[in-house]
């Protein structure tokens, strides 16, 4: 069982936007397709918080800074 973030509601919201407020419909379509494609990899931060998992990448980012520097 894969638990992912609330991508379905995000896609529904984006599709429900009034077209007269959309400057570039192709970018909106790209965003929707991107979210649908990446859905399995979008974490559910509320669940991670309940399970006491980290919701940040500070240690990884700091290690990357040290390696690059």
Secondary structure, DSSP 8 states (H G I E B T S, - for coil): -----SHHHHHHHHHHS-GGG-S-HHHHHHHHHHHHHHGGGS--HHHHHHTT-----HHHHHHHHHHH-
